[in-house]
Amino acid sequence: SQVLDTRDVQVFKVTVNGQDAQFAFGEKHSFKGTPLEITFPNELRRGQEAIVEISFESSPQSSALQWFTPEQTSGKKHPFLFSQCQ
């Protein structure tokens, strides 16, 4: 499993290597946010890569998430999301 930090996001779906994965939020902490625990659908071998995709929606209260519009990126084709506070 993998635990990620979140703050005020709604998660709809998680996949690992293209397969649906179970996920659950832990107990919310006042300033650390809420842990999101992802349970991988299959056990990974040592050194095996995992592509984790999370479908989510942020909110104005979602601190540390910042968006670039396509025009603000070097390729000018796609928006870009980055996070801070890791």
N, C-alpha and C positions, 0 to 999 in steps of 0.2 A: 504494500500500500504506500501511498504518498500523501503527505499532509502539506497543504498550502495555506498561506495567510490570506484572508479576505476581509473586506469591510464594506458592508451595505451593498452587496451585489446579490442578484437573484440568479441561481444556476438552474438551467433547464435540462441539460444533458451533458454527459461526459463520455468520451470514447477513448480507448487505449488501443493503439494499432488497429483502428477501424472497428473495434468491437465495443458494444455498450459496457460501461463500467458503473458499478454502484458507487454512490457518494453520499456523504452525510456531513452536516455542519455540527461542530462541537459547541461547547459553551462559549457565549460571547464574553469577551473581556473588555473592560471600559476603554482602554487605550490601545490594546494590541489587536483588536478586531476579533474575527471569528475563524477558527480553523476549519478548513474544508478537507475531509479525509476521503481520498479516492482509493477504492479497492480494485486492484487490477483484475480483469476477468481471467487471466492466465498467469501462472508463475513465470517470471522471467529468468533466463539463464544469466549467469555472470557475464557481463560485457554486452548483453543484448540491449539494443536501443528500444526505447518506447516513445511513440508519438502520442502525446496526450492532447486531446482537443476538448475545449470546454465552451459550451454555448451558454452565454450569460448576458445579463443586462445590468449595467451600472446605474447609479443614481447620483443626483447632485451631492449626496452625503458620502459617496465613495471616494474617500481621500486617497491620495497618492496615485490616482489614475489620470493620465494626461493623454490627450488625443492631438495628433497632427492631421490637418486636412490634407488631401492629396497635393494641393498646391504648396504645402509646407515641406514636402518630402523631396528628396533628390530626384526620384523618378517621375514625380508629379502625376502618378497614375492611381495610387492606392492610399487610403488613410493609414495611419500608424498609431498604435496604442502602446504606451510604455508605462511601467510602474516604478514607483520608488518605495522606500521604506522596507526593503527586503531585509 
